[in-house]
Amino acid sequence: MLAKDASATLAAARQRLRLWDISDEQIQKIEKTGKPVRTLTLYSPVSGHITQKMAVAGMRVMPGEKLFDVADLSRLWIIADIYEYELAAVHVGQPVFAAETRTAKVRLPLPNGDGQLKPQMFTNVEIRIGLGRRLSIPDAAVMDTGQGQVVYVDRGNGIFEPREIRTGLRAEGAVEVLSGLKAGDRVAAAANFLIDSEAQLKGVKPLSKP
């Protein structure tokens, strides 16, 4: 009877240690030595990197209390800000390379097998977008008057005409023109501030909204 009780007590002790996530190897070592131990090693149920540490030496731990955050960093998510005017051109499955006014969030998967990237790092993101054939001009040619977008159209003989346009997407130093210009129009792509000053001296005022 005593042997049976002892066996049940031993089995209960083993089970309690297992419930504490004590490894079988440590349990067997305790059984072999027959000596009590003051410290035990607790193993994380998953492999990864510690991203947050709440445990400190001498801390009392209660059931369900979090000690560490452990994350697998072999694959990360990039959270990128996409400007509102760019959203219509962004679709699932587009390739991304390694951007705040009004923005929306997009989530991008990123392999990180070498572990060089860590959570909370910052980066710039470029998304390749097939825009097809669109009317565009150099970004530097557009002047923001505060009331609209204006370019200077070359009329020949040194005469430049201010014209209000409506712009769309911007990419790689160019801006899409939605209205106000047509294919073949020549615009001043540089020194437009100088042209603007000269135009005002000659009595030619840039276009503005009424």
N, C-alpha and C positions, 0 to 999 in steps of 0.2 A: 504493500500500500504506500509506504514511504517512497519507494523507488518510483512508483507511478506518479505521485505528487511532485517529486523532484523533476521527473521528465516533463511534466506539464508546465512546471514553473520555468524550466529551461527553454521550452518551446515558446512560452509567452514572452520571455525576455528577448529571445531572438526576434520574434515578430515585432515587439516594440521598437527595437533598434532599426529593423527594416522600415518601419513606418516613419522613423526619423531620417530615412534615406542614408543610413549607415551601410556601407558596402559589405557584401558577404566576406570579402577578404579581411576586413577589420574585425568582423564578428568571429571568424575562425581564429584570428590571432588572439583575441581575448580568451577564447575557449582553451587554446593551447597553453597560454601562459598562466591562466588561472589567477591573474592579477588585475585588480581594478585599474582603470585608466581615467585620467583627469581631463584629457582632451581627445576629441575625435574629429576626423576630417569629413566635412560635408561636401559632396560633389554636386556640381550643377547638373540638372537633368538635360541640358543642351550644351553644345560647344559653341564658342563665339568669343566676342570681346566685351568687356565690362564697359558699358556706356554711362552708368550711374551707380554710385556706391552710397548706400544709406547706413551700412553697418560700421560701428566703431568699437574699439577695444573696450571691454567691460559692459557693453550694452546688453540690456535684458531684452530678449526676443519673445514676443507673444505669438501664438498660432495665427497664421495668415499674414504675418508682418513681412514686408518686402525688405530683403537685404541688399540685393544687387539687381540691376537691369543688365541682361546679357543678350547681345544681338549678333546674328550672323551677318558679317559685313562683306561676304563674298558677292552679294548682289544688293545694290542700293537703289533708292528712288531719288530722283532729282525733282524738286518742286520749283517750277519756273514761272515767272510772271510774264504774261503775254499781253501786249497793249490791246485795247478794245478794238481799234481799227484793223488789227491783224488777225482777229479771231476767225473771220470768214475764210481765211486762207489756210488755217491749221486743221489737219485731219489726222485721225488715228492711223498709225503705220508709217508716217513720214520719218525719214532719217534725221537724226539729231547730232549735232557736234557740240564738243566741249570748247532776263534781261530782266519812277512809279507814278505815274499819273493814275488814270483809271485802268486797272489791269485785272486779268483773270488768272487763276492758277491752273497749270497743267502738270501732270505727273509723268515722269519719264523713267523707264528702267535702265540701269547702268551696271554692267558686269564690273566686279572689283576683286578679281581673283588674287591680285598681288597685294591687296590690302592697303594701297597707298592713300585711298580716299577715306575720310572719316566723317561721321555724322556732324551736321552743323557747319561744314565747310561751305564757302561761297564760290561760285563759278559763273561764267557767262555762257549762254546757250545760243546756238545758231540752229535754226530749223530750215532745212532745204525745202523750198516750195516751188513747184512748177507753175509759173505765172502765165505761160503762153506768150502771145504777142500782145503787147499793150503799149500805148503811147506814153513815153516817159521823157523826162528832161533831167539834167543834173540838179541835185538837191540844192547846190549853191546858187542856182538861178532864181530860186523862189524867195521872195521877201514877205515876211509876216508883218502886216501893217497894224495888227491888233484888231482889225475889223475883217480881214480877209487875206488871201494869198495873192500876191501880185508878181508878175514877171514883166520884163521889158522885151518887146518884140522888135527885132531889127527890121525897119522899113526901108533901109538903104540910105546912102548918102549921109551916114552919121546920124540918122534920125531913129530914135527908139520910142516906141509907143507903149505906155503902161497898160497892162491888161490883167484883169482879175481872173483867176482860174480856181477850179476846185480840184483838190489833190486826193490821192488814195494811198496805196501802199508805198512804203519806202524800203529800199534795199540796196546795199552796196553803193551808196553815194548817189542813187537815182530816186526819183519820185514819180509815181504814176499820175498822169493828168486825166481827170474824168471829164472836164469840160473847160472851155475857154481857149483851147488851142486845137490845131489840126496838124496832121502829119505834113511835114515840109516847112512849118513855121520855124524861123530862126530866132532864138532867144539869147539874151546876154547871159553867159554862164559864169562870168567873173566880173569883179569890180562893179556890181550892181548898186552898191551904196553910192559910189561916185556918180554913176549915171543918174540915180535918183536925185542927188544934190544938184547936178547940172540941169536936170529937167525942171526942177522947181525954180531955179534961177531964170530959166527961159519962159516961165509962166505955164509950164505943163505940169498939172497936178496929178499924182497917182490916183487911181480909181479908189473909191471908198463907198461904203454902203450909205444910203441916205439916212 
